[in-house]
Amino acid sequence: MTDVARAERDQYFIACLAFNKALAVAGTAQSTA
């Protein structure tokens, strides 16, 4: 695997984590509202 491919995969992984965290935060905000 090239460094570019690895960097792109890492970016995608980080984006997925951030998206999941945002969903979790939104879910808890709705349940507490």
Contacts in CASP RR format, 6 or more apart in sequence:
PFRMAT RR
TARGET T0000
AUTHOR 0000-0000-0000
METHOD contacts of the structure
MODEL  1
MTDVARAERDQYFIACLAFNKALAVAGTAQSTA
1 9 0 8 1.000
END
